[in-house]
Amino acid sequence: MPKKIFFYAIPLSLIFVVVVLLLSKNNSLLLISPLLLGRDQSEKLSKKLSAINLDFSKSKELTSLESVPRYLVYNRETGTVYYSKGEKLRTSPASFTKLLSAQVALDFISLEIPIAVSEASLEKVPTILGLKKDEVFSAGELLRGAIATSANDAAQALADGAADAIEIYPSEFIYYMNQKAALLGMTHSHFVNPDGLDDQNQYSSLEDIARLVNNVQNNYPEILEAAASDNQDIATSSAHGFYYLPNWNGLLGVYPGVDGLKIAYTEDAGYSTIVTAKRDGMSVVAIISGTDSYLERDRAAADLLDAAFLTKGLLPVRVTTNMLNRRYKEWGDLARKIRAELSEISKQ
């Protein structure tokens, strides 16, 4: 190498390293590779991976769901897809994203790890728990908040806490989310945040989401437990206040055999849900995206479950609006209770 070129190359390389470090620290370069910073954690991501081969050969559309743009229902064990529509279309994953960020967090830390809430976790739009800066929670408590209640502040705090525990930047955590998605074969997905808020560079498809769900079911019992929890609130402690943790899965406790998994909503995604259920030894997963209301979302999920279980001769449950309204009333009663308690606190 000529001396003149060598003279300029060294300072330029040093400038590049400094810029990379500054951008990463400020979370400006969202997809920076930790390989550049010499702290690769990739090996931890590959320890919990399971593949599923979805068989669409006999899949068809369900006539009762003509207004629903995207859905998929399949047998968890065999991968047989019974009904589907728009499963390959690009869409916002919304809070389904939390199933990925939670997996990556659990690849890095245990549920007992204490996590202090940072300022970045507070800069979120609802759904939120209303966490306060410097409160300290266990990773398990934040996991329940992120999965059962779908709280964006809990998801961000969990991701940031996991990153801090292994001494990486939040931007590097996002890098690992995308690496985990790639390992799972989610070839039509890309992520830029851990909670699922809409971004033009954050997208997925229902077929990819099914791969994400499969890995949760096979490798992350902690997430399944959080998804099945309902009103397992965070009790007051010396490190944090009390937080209600309702589960917004409309079919939990309504449709027999339902035990999860995740609801989602953003303006781009519409009302969406992943529902897992088991009846008479048959395990089914239904994924819906793009409906216009809670009611349409949950009725569509119930119809898909009925149709799938019917292939084994199981009688349909036929969930009614009244059945769902009783579930929604529980949510309304809790919301009124919380507002009343907050009103009392404000008077003190």
Steps between C-alpha positions, in 0.01 A plus 500: 500500500645843409602705805262785411196268488609326820535839671132584423361149558587481869324825605198416285463157658522656847234755409276219375531312830421813702195580288373143529533508878328836534211406273452171678506660844235749394292224340518682166641212299229247570644200319867528585672162524654425841776324304640846429516569872660167593222360721309248295220318685369300201568160653238560768229549238551161336439286809120516476383450144218287360376489142151436370404401147157642422305294248262719296408227250143467630454848639206714389322817601225496762183649354387655830819714511460679169566842660817389680809578287755265658464179698651159550402194706714187519575184696794558730629141481462426129526849350184437299336832407122470495401853399703799391482834322767764437753304704789619282400866489734751663341654808591675820568234766383743769527343847572155356850652501508452877517123448832553323651759735399281796676198348819697446483643853462149644791380288713753689363512855298307759160602638657590836728772365406843645438773243489873571256698287679751278378826350474336156243254631268784601483660156224266381141533387227275645462219569729568797516408868615848598839392633708762680866578445742310724239253624653152510317187384598142439522399135211260568272782613579703190444192284146460634436869439629477143322178402173481696423872513701588185654803672746687281692646794545153650627360168749785459619468859548124458700546178713781642557310823615190314733711286645671805551169681728368228656842436370571152316804368125500422589531131690172525197334660302590185777346291458176695123506455553498125764231529260283704227555241740392226594185692129416523458535124297821522619611158228761447549684830703790632496674839615837632340508848418248776135593561339503155412864447447573130807582293543472124807284561322263736299234321416131488245252363267255671702211361811640669305567821401132504871411510545740790205344686630148441831588662322648802293186542797266478770691686366777723267374776554832680324684218220242488447540875485878467255470209267279704507729803208730571495762772825369651576853613837643604480547875640807674856465625776726629630522142179581312130573522194283433400426140193324363573238235179408317522269201339649186453161328123505441466121473691414817244348736233522228598237242578157657866404477637846419826567685663789310662669328524867396278788393620791289376833373644793310346728242682314222435148629141539617359283779702179494547190711677168533288240678629159607258228608494128573196272494491121518877482448495721189708818518404788269637849434288779348654830386286796391611843382323809370153489655308816596411426865556279803174324423581426136846384601379257765203372301733430207745313724218293650367414153846386390540280807156347445580427136834341586366282781209396280749319274544256789127473560495728804180698535534876448485723808322778308614793712230768513520875535343472846773262612767744387320800645519341845876480455517860380290609800772363728748727324265797531445437871876487557552822303242678713663366816840628392360843413331521841823408680699754299237764584536425871878522478479837327291637789760408760 
